[in-house]
Amino acid sequence: MNTPDEILRFWYSAPMSQHWFSSTEQIDTEIRDKYEILWQQALDGELNHWQETAEGCLALCIVLDQFPLNMFRGQAKSFSSEQLAVKVCKQAVEKGFDLQLPKDQRGFLYMPLMHSENLADQDEAVRLFDASDLFENAKFARHHREIVRKFGRFPHRNEALGRNSSQAEINYLNSAEAFTG
């Protein structure tokens, strides 16, 4: 049985933390093999009780937001539980749970907001990262927000989601400034 503590130990372990933003096929496979069933349980609402604690909310955000990006890389399914993670994040912040977490762990609680294609969520991500003095995260949150502000979405997701790209998005994706996930 997976618990929030087990998820946090795994995610914040030395080997895993080195691959947060530069995963490998091996890491993606490991996460899929270990946690795909747990992700489906979270998607089905079977882990909603995790939202009773700060650590549970953080673990649930990791399961719903981070794990699918690894497990289903390049597929529409990788974004399928993102809005559930946004909801968990917002409820955690409303309850003050974010302030109960160590500063260095708050980033992954707030990350679903930065992944959202909703501009209000993007604004909230910047606000929360700034308020927690998570300056490196805030820099990336501002960058993400500007992409959503400019295009109304993340153009690098278009192919996976079966969306047509505008000429402006194509030009952006072919530029040196392109964010590709």
C-alpha positions, 0 to 999 in steps of 0.5 A, a space after each residue: 500500500 502506497 502512502 503519502 510518506 512513501 511517495 515523498 520519500 521516493 520523489 525527494 530521494 537523491 536519485 529521483 531528485 536529480 531527474 526531476 527536470 531531465 528524466 530518462 526512459 528508465 526513470 519514466 518506466 520505473 515511475 510507470 511500473 511503480 505508480 500507474 495503478 496509484 495514479 489511476 486510483 487518485 484519478 478515480 478519487 480513491 485517494 481524496 482522503 490524502 487531502 486531510 494533511 499537508 503532506 498528503 496534498 503534496 503527495 497527491 499533487 506529485 501523483 496527479 501532476 508529475 507522475 503522468 508527465 513521466 509515465 505518459 511522456 508525449 501522450 495526451 494522457 500525460 495532462 489528463 489529471 492536471 486539473 485535479 492536481 490544480 484543485 488539490 493545490 488550491 484547496 491546500 493553499 486555502 487551508 494553509 497547508 502549503 505553509 506547513 511544508 518545508 519551503 523546499 517542498 512547496 514548489 511541487 505543491 504549486 507546480 500544477 498551477 504553473 502547468 495549467 493553461 489557465 492564465 489565472 492559475 499562472 498568475 497564482 503560481 507566480 504569486 505563490 512562488 514569490 511569496 515563498 521566496 522560491 526565486 528559481 521556481 518563480 523565474 520559470 513560473 513567469 516564463 510559463 505565464 508569458 507563454 500562456 499569456 501570448 498563446 493561451 496555451 502551451 504550444 509544445 503540447 499541441 501535437 500530443 493533444 491533437 491541436 492545430 498549431 497557429 503560424 505564430 506557435 509554429 514560429 515560436 516552436 522553431 525558435 531558439 526561445 521555444 519551451 518544449 516541456 
